[in-house]
Amino acid sequence: MEWFSTLPGVDELESAEAFFAYFELPCDPAVIRAKRLHIMHDFHQRLAGVISLPLADLPPGDAGEMRRNKAYWSLARSLLNDSYRHFLQGEVAAQSGLSVYQRHKRCFIPWSGLMEVHP
């Protein structure tokens, strides 16, 4: 994910809306307001899954750096778009990878079990 932080200006982005503006992605502001945490968490997970980007045959100097930044920008834009589209498809609890939605799957205690008194 180190490659992502090399994008010019990305370290200044402070909100989900800023990320969508930076990557020039159309979005519904209501969806962003309601699901920003989930979209950005999913985006982070997708970024972390990209270990490195082998970019062969880049020219030296500024021209190579510009081509590399464009390739990185395009990849990050695609990943953010994938995260956004992922959360357009259904309920957040079913789509989200956040652990708060996974906790209920670990243990179920029926109401009757809570009423029992054990010495």
Backbone as a printed PyTorch tensor [residue, N CA C, xyz], in Angstrom:
tensor([[[  0.8200,  -1.1830,   0.0000],
         [  0.0000,   0.0000,   0.0000],
         [  0.8720,   1.2570,   0.0000]],

        [[  2.1370,   1.0550,   0.0890],
         [  3.0710,   2.1710,   0.0850],
         [  2.9330,   3.0000,  -1.1920]],

        [[  2.6390,   2.3420,  -2.2940],
         [  2.4850,   3.0330,  -3.5660],
         [  1.3810,   4.0780,  -3.5130]],

        [[  0.3340,   3.8160,  -2.7410],
         [ -0.8040,   4.7290,  -2.6780],
         [ -0.4070,   6.0760,  -2.0690]],

        [[  0.4300,   6.0390,  -1.0560],
         [  0.8250,   7.2740,  -0.3830],
         [  1.7610,   8.1320,  -1.2350]],

        [[  2.2560,   7.5880,  -2.3350],
         [  3.1170,   8.3780,  -3.2140],
         [  2.3260,   9.2580,  -4.1790]],

        [[  1.0030,   9.0570,  -4.2460],
         [  0.1920,   9.8880,  -5.1360],
         [  0.1960,  11.3340,  -4.6440]],

        [[  0.4580,  12.2700,  -5.5220],
         [  0.4990,  13.6800,  -5.1070],
         [ -0.8590,  14.1570,  -4.5910]],

        [[ -0.8690,  14.7080,  -3.3840],
         [ -2.0810,  15.2720,  -2.8070],
         [ -2.9510,  14.3110,  -2.0340]],

        [[ -2.6810,  13.0150,  -2.1090],
         [ -3.5500,  12.0450,  -1.4420],
         [ -3.4540,  12.1560,   0.0870]],

        [[ -2.3190,  12.5780,   0.5920],
         [ -2.1560,  12.6980,   2.0400],
         [ -2.9230,  13.8840,   2.6160]],

        [[ -3.4670,  14.7430,   1.7820],
         [ -4.2420,  15.8910,   2.2340],
         [ -5.7460,  15.6240,   2.2570]],

        [[ -6.1750,  14.4770,   1.7730],
         [ -7.6010,  14.1500,   1.7250],
         [ -8.1000,  13.8230,   3.1290]],

        [[ -9.2110,  14.4730,   3.5330],
         [ -9.6770,  14.3260,   4.9060],
         [-11.0750,  13.7460,   5.0340]],

        [[-11.7680,  13.5160,   3.9390],
         [-13.1240,  12.9880,   4.0240],
         [-13.3890,  12.0570,   2.8490]],

        [[-14.4340,  11.2610,   2.9990],
         [-14.8130,  10.3630,   1.9090],
         [-15.1690,  11.1720,   0.6630]],

        [[-15.8610,  12.2970,   0.8710],
         [-16.2140,  13.1460,  -0.2590],
         [-14.9630,  13.6600,  -0.9730]],

        [[-13.9270,  13.9800,  -0.2090],
         [-12.6740,  14.4560,  -0.7970],
         [-12.0200,  13.3620,  -1.6480]],

        [[-12.0960,  12.1110,  -1.1960],
         [-11.5450,  11.0050,  -1.9760],
         [-12.2990,  10.8600,  -3.3090]],

        [[-13.6170,  10.9550,  -3.2550],
         [-14.4000,  10.8290,  -4.4810],
         [-14.1210,  11.9850,  -5.4290]],

        [[-13.9280,  13.1810,  -4.8920],
         [-13.5890,  14.3340,  -5.7370],
         [-12.1900,  14.1660,  -6.3290]],

        [[-11.2340,  13.7320,  -5.5200],
         [ -9.8530,  13.5480,  -5.9780],
         [ -9.7770,  12.5400,  -7.1190]],

        [[-10.5310,  11.4460,  -6.9900],
         [-10.5070,  10.4000,  -8.0120],
         [-11.5760,  10.6030,  -9.0920]],

        [[-12.2470,  11.7620,  -9.0370],
         [-13.2150,  12.1420, -10.0570],
         [-14.2720,  11.0660, -10.2890]],

        [[-14.8040,  10.5410,  -9.1840],
         [-15.8250,   9.5000,  -9.2560],
         [-17.2060,  10.0910,  -8.9740]],

        [[-18.1600,   9.8400,  -9.8420],
         [-19.5250,  10.2820,  -9.5440],
         [-20.1040,   9.4160,  -8.4250]],

        [[-20.8540,  10.0510,  -7.5460],
         [-21.4490,   9.3000,  -6.4430],
         [-22.6830,  10.0270,  -5.9350]],

        [[-23.5000,   9.3080,  -5.2210],
         [-24.6750,   9.8680,  -4.5830],
         [-24.2510,  10.3560,  -3.1990]],

        [[-24.3340,  11.6560,  -2.9280],
         [-23.9070,  12.1720,  -1.6240],
         [-24.6400,  11.5240,  -0.4470]],

        [[-25.8880,  11.1420,  -0.6490],
         [-26.6430,  10.4880,   0.4280],
         [-26.0410,   9.1220,   0.7640]],

        [[-25.6030,   8.4100,  -0.2500],
         [-24.9670,   7.1010,  -0.0200],
         [-23.6490,   7.2990,   0.7150]],

        [[-22.8790,   8.2920,   0.3070],
         [-21.5960,   8.5600,   0.9680],
         [-21.8120,   8.9330,   2.4270]],

        [[-22.7960,   9.7930,   2.7040],
         [-23.0770,  10.1810,   4.0970],
         [-23.4680,   8.9740,   4.9400]],

        [[-24.2780,   8.0910,   4.3900],
         [-24.7930,   6.9570,   5.1490],
         [-23.7940,   5.8090,   5.2920]],

        [[-22.9120,   5.6480,   4.3170],
         [-22.0630,   4.4500,   4.2930],
         [-20.5770,   4.7630,   4.2020]],

        [[-20.1870,   5.9900,   4.5370],
         [-18.7910,   6.4130,   4.3510],
         [-17.7960,   5.5240,   5.0660]],

        [[-18.0700,   5.1880,   6.3170],
         [-17.1410,   4.3570,   7.0850],
         [-16.9430,   2.9950,   6.4240]],

        [[-18.0130,   2.4220,   5.9760],
         [-17.9540,   1.0940,   5.3660],
         [-17.2530,   1.1300,   4.0080]],

        [[-17.5550,   2.1510,   3.2190],
         [-16.9170,   2.2770,   1.9060],
         [-15.4170,   2.4810,   2.0670]],

        [[-15.0340,   3.3710,   2.9780],
         [-13.6130,   3.6670,   3.1460],
         [-12.8640,   2.4850,   3.7710]],

        [[-13.5110,   1.7440,   4.6550],
         [-12.8740,   0.5380,   5.2130],
         [-12.6540,  -0.4950,   4.1080]],

        [[-13.6590,  -0.6930,   3.2760],
         [-13.5360,  -1.6430,   2.1760],
         [-12.4470,  -1.1860,   1.2000]],

        [[-12.3880,   0.1040,   0.9250],
         [-11.3570,   0.6670,   0.0540],
         [ -9.9700,   0.4070,   0.6420]],

        [[ -9.8300,   0.6170,   1.9340],
         [ -8.5460,   0.3570,   2.5980],
         [ -8.1630,  -1.1150,   2.4730]],

        [[ -9.1150,  -2.0020,   2.6520],
         [ -8.8440,  -3.4420,   2.5270],
         [ -8.4010,  -3.7820,   1.1000]],

        [[ -9.0540,  -3.1840,   0.1370],
         [ -8.6800,  -3.4420,  -1.2580],
         [ -7.2820,  -2.8980,  -1.5570]],

        [[ -6.9750,  -1.7100,  -1.0370],
         [ -5.6330,  -1.1430,  -1.2060],
         [ -4.5780,  -2.0420,  -0.5810]],

        [[ -4.8710,  -2.5560,   0.6050],
         [ -3.9230,  -3.4270,   1.3010],
         [ -3.6880,  -4.7240,   0.5400]],

        [[ -4.6590,  -5.1370,  -0.2490],
         [ -4.5190,  -6.3600,  -1.0290],
         [ -3.5920,  -6.2200,  -2.2250]],

        [[ -3.2930,  -4.9930,  -2.6140],
         [ -2.3780,  -4.7500,  -3.7250],
         [ -0.9850,  -4.5970,  -3.1400]],

        [[ -0.1850,  -5.6380,  -3.2270],
         [  1.1360,  -5.6500,  -2.5980],
         [  2.0750,  -4.6720,  -3.2970]],

        [[  2.2040,  -4.8020,  -4.5780],
         [  3.0700,  -3.9040,  -5.3240],
         [  2.5920,  -3.8630,  -6.7650]],

        [[  3.0410,  -2.8550,  -7.4500],
         [  2.6870,  -2.7140,  -8.8510],
         [  3.9490,  -2.7390,  -9.6920]],

        [[  4.2070,  -3.8440, -10.3520],
         [  5.3790,  -3.8670, -11.2300],
         [  5.0760,  -3.0780, -12.5030]],

        [[  5.7380,  -1.9710, -12.6480],
         [  5.5570,  -1.1510, -13.8440],
         [  6.8440,  -1.1910, -14.6490]],

        [[  6.8170,  -1.9620, -15.6960],
         [  8.0150,  -2.1370, -16.5260],
         [  8.0810,  -1.0590, -17.5990]],

        [[  9.2590,  -0.8460, -18.0730],
         [  9.4960,   0.0350, -19.2150],
         [  9.0550,   1.4800, -18.9980]],

        [[  9.2370,   1.9840, -17.7880],
         [  8.9520,   3.3920, -17.5540],
         [ 10.1770,   4.2140, -17.9280]],

        [[  9.9650,   5.2910, -18.6340],
         [ 11.1130,   6.1280, -18.9740],
         [ 11.6810,   6.7900, -17.7160]],

        [[ 12.9370,   7.1140, -17.7280],
         [ 13.5330,   7.7510, -16.5560],
         [ 13.0560,   9.2020, -16.4170]],

        [[ 13.1880,   9.7320, -15.2150],
         [ 12.8960,  11.1360, -14.9740],
         [ 11.4240,  11.4350, -14.7590]],

        [[ 11.0620,  12.6670, -15.0500],
         [  9.7030,  13.1440, -14.8050],
         [  8.6540,  12.4080, -15.6210]],

        [[  8.9940,  12.0420, -16.8470],
         [  8.0320,  11.3370, -17.7050],
         [  7.6500,   9.9870, -17.0980]],

        [[  8.6310,   9.2800, -16.5620],
         [  8.3550,   7.9930, -15.9200],
         [  7.5370,   8.1610, -14.6570]],

        [[  7.8630,   9.1930, -13.8880],
         [  7.1200,   9.4510, -12.6530],
         [  5.6660,   9.8090, -12.9530]],

        [[  5.4470,  10.5790, -14.0000],
         [  4.0800,  10.9390, -14.3840],
         [  3.2870,   9.7090, -14.8200]],

        [[  3.9000,   8.8280, -15.5790],
         [  3.2200,   7.5960, -16.0170],
         [  2.9350,   6.6840, -14.8380]],

        [[  3.8890,   6.5860, -13.8980],
         [  3.6820,   5.7660, -12.7050],
         [  2.5280,   6.3280, -11.8660]],

        [[  2.5260,   7.6380, -11.6390],
         [  1.4540,   8.2590, -10.8620],
         [  0.0960,   8.0650, -11.5200]],

        [[  0.0410,   8.1500, -12.8360],
         [ -1.2090,   7.9380, -13.5670],
         [ -1.6930,   6.4970, -13.3970]],

        [[ -0.7730,   5.5430, -13.4630],
         [ -1.1440,   4.1360, -13.2730],
         [ -1.6360,   3.8940, -11.8510]],

        [[ -0.9550,   4.4520, -10.8650],
         [ -1.3650,   4.3170,  -9.4610],
         [ -2.7270,   4.9710,  -9.2350]],

        [[ -2.8920,   6.1720,  -9.7840],
         [ -4.1510,   6.9020,  -9.6360],
         [ -5.3010,   6.0910, -10.2350]],

        [[ -5.0940,   5.5530, -11.4230],
         [ -6.1350,   4.7680, -12.1000],
         [ -6.5090,   3.5220, -11.2970]],

        [[ -5.5080,   2.8500, -10.7490],
         [ -5.7870,   1.6670,  -9.9450],
         [ -6.5640,   2.0380,  -8.6890]],

        [[ -6.1310,   3.0610,  -7.9790],
         [ -6.8200,   3.4790,  -6.7550],
         [ -8.2450,   3.9330,  -7.0670]],

        [[ -8.4230,   4.6190,  -8.1760],
         [ -9.7620,   5.0590,  -8.5820],
         [-10.6750,   3.8490,  -8.8080]],

        [[-10.1430,   2.8570,  -9.4720],
         [-10.9100,   1.6360,  -9.7300],
         [-11.2790,   0.9230,  -8.4240]],

        [[-10.3460,   0.8640,  -7.4880],
         [-10.6120,   0.2010,  -6.2070],
         [-11.6620,   0.9540,  -5.4020]],

        [[-11.5900,   2.2800,  -5.3920],
         [-12.5960,   3.0730,  -4.6760],
         [-13.9630,   2.9100,  -5.3340]],

        [[-14.0010,   2.8900,  -6.6380],
         [-15.2540,   2.6770,  -7.3500],
         [-15.8420,   1.2950,  -7.0340]],

        [[-14.9840,   0.2840,  -6.9700],
         [-15.4470,  -1.0680,  -6.6100],
         [-16.0410,  -1.0770,  -5.2040]],

        [[-15.4040,  -0.3850,  -4.2750],
         [-15.9030,  -0.3240,  -2.8980],
         [-17.2590,   0.3730,  -2.8510]],

        [[-17.3890,   1.4600,  -3.5720],
         [-18.6510,   2.2070,  -3.6220],
         [-19.7600,   1.3270,  -4.2060]],

        [[-19.4850,   0.6890,  -5.3170],
         [-20.4930,  -0.1650,  -5.9610],
         [-20.8800,  -1.3540,  -5.0760]],

        [[-19.9250,  -1.8650,  -4.3280],
         [-20.1830,  -2.9810,  -3.4180],
         [-21.2810,  -2.6250,  -2.4120]],

        [[-21.2670,  -1.3880,  -1.9290],
         [-22.2370,  -0.9900,  -0.9200],
         [-23.5230,  -0.4300,  -1.5090]],

        [[-23.6130,  -0.3330,  -2.8090],
         [-24.8700,   0.0340,  -3.4420],
         [-25.7920,  -1.1730,  -3.5760]],

        [[-25.2420,  -2.3700,  -3.4230],
         [-25.9660,  -3.5930,  -3.7290],
         [-26.8040,  -4.1660,  -2.6030]],

        [[-26.6430,  -3.7130,  -1.3760],
         [-27.4230,  -4.3210,  -0.3120],
         [-27.2300,  -3.6360,   1.0190]],

        [[-27.7150,  -4.3130,   2.0440],
         [-27.6250,  -3.7660,   3.3860],
         [-26.1800,  -3.7530,   3.8660]],

        [[-25.8810,  -2.7540,   4.6660],
         [-24.5190,  -2.5850,   5.1630],
         [-24.0860,  -3.7890,   5.9890]],

        [[-24.9380,  -4.2800,   6.8580],
         [-24.5620,  -5.3920,   7.7250],
         [-24.1660,  -6.6260,   6.9290]],

        [[-24.8220,  -6.8500,   5.8130],
         [-24.4940,  -8.0130,   4.9880],
         [-23.2360,  -7.7830,   4.1580]],

        [[-22.9540,  -6.5480,   3.7910],
         [-21.8560,  -6.2370,   2.8990],
         [-20.5580,  -5.8990,   3.6310]],

        [[-20.6700,  -5.3890,   4.8440],
         [-19.5110,  -4.8250,   5.5230],
         [-18.5850,  -5.8880,   6.1010]],

        [[-17.2970,  -5.5820,   6.0520],
         [-16.2980,  -6.4420,   6.6640],
         [-15.9200,  -5.9730,   8.0610]],

        [[-16.5620,  -4.8960,   8.5260],
         [-16.2500,  -4.3930,   9.8660],
         [-16.6320,  -5.4260,  10.9180]],

        [[-15.7940,  -5.5790,  11.9090],
         [-15.9930,  -6.6240,  12.9140],
         [-17.2470,  -6.4150,  13.7420]],

        [[-17.7410,  -5.1960,  13.8510],
         [-18.9540,  -4.9560,  14.6330],
         [-20.1370,  -5.7470,  14.0730]],

        [[-20.1450,  -5.9930,  12.7710],
         [-21.2230,  -6.7630,  12.1690],
         [-20.9710,  -8.2610,  12.2250]],

        [[-19.7920,  -8.6580,  12.5960],
         [-19.4600, -10.0710,  12.6450],
         [-19.5870, -10.6390,  14.0590]],

        [[-19.6540,  -9.7700,  15.0640],
         [-19.6760, -10.2360,  16.4520],
         [-20.8590, -11.1290,  16.7690]],

        [[-22.0160, -10.8060,  16.2510],
         [-23.2050, -11.5770,  16.5790],
         [-23.1130, -13.0180,  16.0920]],

        [[-22.2440, -13.3270,  15.2030],
         [-22.1170, -14.6780,  14.6700],
         [-21.3400, -15.6080,  15.6020]],

        [[-20.6400, -15.0520,  16.5600],
         [-19.7930, -15.8590,  17.4310],
         [-20.5690, -16.6150,  18.5040]],

        [[-21.5810, -15.9840,  19.0460],
         [-22.2630, -16.5950,  20.1760],
         [-23.7240, -16.1720,  20.1910]],

        [[-24.6060, -17.1250,  20.4050],
         [-26.0170, -16.8130,  20.5470],
         [-26.5130, -17.3960,  21.8580]],

        [[-27.0900, -16.5530,  22.6730],
         [-27.6540, -16.9900,  23.9460],
         [-29.1500, -16.7290,  23.8730]],

        [[-29.9560, -17.7760,  23.9520],
         [-31.4080, -17.5660,  23.8870],
         [-31.9020, -16.8100,  25.1210]],

        [[-33.0200, -16.1290,  24.9520],
         [-33.5870, -15.3480,  26.0510],
         [-33.8420, -16.2220,  27.2650]],

        [[-34.3090, -17.4270,  27.0620],
         [-34.5840, -18.3310,  28.1800],
         [-33.3090, -18.6480,  28.9610]],

        [[-32.1780, -18.6580,  28.2990],
         [-30.9050, -18.8990,  28.9710],
         [-30.5000, -17.7530,  29.8680]],

        [[-30.9250, -16.5930,  29.5570],
         [-30.6230, -15.4220,  30.3920],
         [-31.4740, -15.3920,  31.6490]],

        [[-32.5990, -16.0770,  31.6240],
         [-33.5250, -16.0630,  32.7680],
         [-33.1520, -17.1030,  33.8110]],

        [[-32.3150, -18.0580,  33.4460],
         [-31.9290, -19.0970,  34.3950],
         [-30.9470, -18.5570,  35.4140]],

        [[-31.0940, -19.0050,  36.6530],
         [-30.1780, -18.6080,  37.7220],
         [-29.3350, -19.8170,  38.0700]],

        [[-28.0280, -19.6730,  37.9670],
         [-27.1150, -20.7560,  38.2990],
         [-26.3930, -20.4230,  39.5850]],

        [[-26.3330, -21.4070,  40.5290],
         [-25.6560, -21.1320,  41.7940],
         [-24.1590, -21.0060,  41.6380]]])
